[in-house]
Amino acid sequence: MQLDLILVVMDNPFIIRTYESKELFCDREEELRLLMGNCTSRRDTTLISQRRIGKTGLILRLYDELKDARPDIHTIYVDIFASQNLDDFIRMLAEAAMRVFPQKTTIGEKLLVFIKALRPQLSFDTITGEPQLQISYQTAQEKEYTLRSLFDFLDSQQTPIVMAIDEFQQIREYPETNLEALLRTYIQQTHNITFIFCGSKKHIMTDIFTNARKPFYASTAFLNLGKIPTDIYKTFITSLFAKGRRQIEDEALDFVLDWTRCHTFYTQQLCHTIYENGSALVNIIEAKAACAKLLQQGDAFYLQYRQMLTEKQWKFLVAVAKEGAVRQVTSSVFLQRHNLGTPSSARQQAEALCEKGLLDTEATLDYVEYSVSDVFFSHWLERL
C-alpha cells in the first residue's frame, strides 16, 4: 500500500514547482507564438503578469520550443527577485551564464577565463554542482565596467542569445542611482542578445517601460499574461485525469475553477491535491475536502500576516477577501458594510497592502479592481 501511494504521488501530472514538459503545460499558444516571433526577429519583450500566474513556466516552455525549432539560439534565465543591489545583479547574471555555457564547451571555456579575470571567489554548490560567485569591487566604476564587460562578452560570441530577466522591477529597489539608464545603454549596444523583461508588479513595470521620462521608454513589445480561459483549462484538467485512468465530475471541475478563480498556481495546487488523494472518480465532496485540507495546511503561515499588519490593514484585507473583489474601495457601501472608516483611510490601506504584495489590482478603462493576491489566503480570510 505504501509503495502504491508513492507511485501515485510520483506520477502526479499537476506540476506545482516548475515547468517539466509541454505535455503537462496548459495552453498559452497565442503568447508562445508572439514570444517565438519576437525572439527569432530579435525584438525585446516586456512580459507582465500577476505573481504565480505562470510567466516563469511560459518562459521555460518558450525555451523548450526554441531548443527544438532554433537549436542555434542559447537561452539564459535569471531571476533577480532576491537581489538587493547591482553586485547581486551581476553575480546572478554571471552564474546564469555559467549554467548555460559549462566549462566543457568552447564558449564556457572563454567565459571561465573571463570570470577568473575578475578575481572572484568561485565555488560550486555541493548538492547541485552549480557555480557560485563572489566578486569584490573597489569602486562603483568597477561594478559598471564589470556589467558592461559581461554583456559585451556574451554579445561578442557571435551566437544568438535569448535572455529572460525575471522580476525585473526589483532594480527599482537597488541603492545605485541611474541604474536604469546604465542598463538601457549597455543593453542597447548588444546585437546578438534578445531580452525578455518579466515582472509581477504591474505599476512599476509599466512605469519603467511606458513612462516617456524613463530610459526604457518604448523600447520593447508588450505582453500582458492573463488567466487561462475556463473552457481550455477544463479540457486540460480532464485530459490529465483521463491519462491517469481517472475521472473528475463536471460539478467538481466547475467548483475547482471557480474556487481557484482560474489562477494557474492555485488551480494546479488544488488539482495536485485532489489527484494525490487517489480517487478514480472525483466528485464535488472530494474537491471541497481537498480545499479544506489546503486551508488547514496554511493556518500557521497565514496567521503570521496578522502580526505583520496594523489593525486597520488587517481589517481592510479581511473586508476585500469577504467581497472577493472590490472595484470601489472608497465607496460608502463598501466602507459602511465593513466599518472601515473614511475614504482617505481606505485608500491608504489599499495602497499599503498593494505595496506589501497582499493585494492585486486589475485596471480597466472604467475601474480598478482589488483582490487578495493569494487565492487560498483569500478563502482563509473569508471564514473569519
Buried (B, 14 or more C-beta within 10 A) or exposed (E): EEEEEEEBEEEBBBBBEEBEEEEBBBBBEEBBEBBBEBBBEBBBBBBBBBBBBBBBBBBBBBBBBBEEEBEEBBBBBBBBEEBEBBBBBBBBBBBBBBBBBBEEEEBBEBBBEBBEEBEBEBEEEEEEEEBBBEBEBEEEEEBBEBBBBBBEBBBEBEBBBBBBBBBBBBBBEBEBEEBBEBBBBBBEEBEBBBBBBBBBBBEBBBBBBBEEEBBBBEBBBBBEBEBBEEEBBBEBBBEBBEEBEBBBBEEBBBBBBEBBBBBBBBBBBBBBBBBBEEEEEBBBEBBBBBBEBBBEEBEEEBEEBEEEBEEBBBBBBBBBBBBEBBBBBBEEEBBEEBEBBEBEBBEBBBEBBBEBEBBBBBEEEEEEBBBBBBBBBBBBBBEE
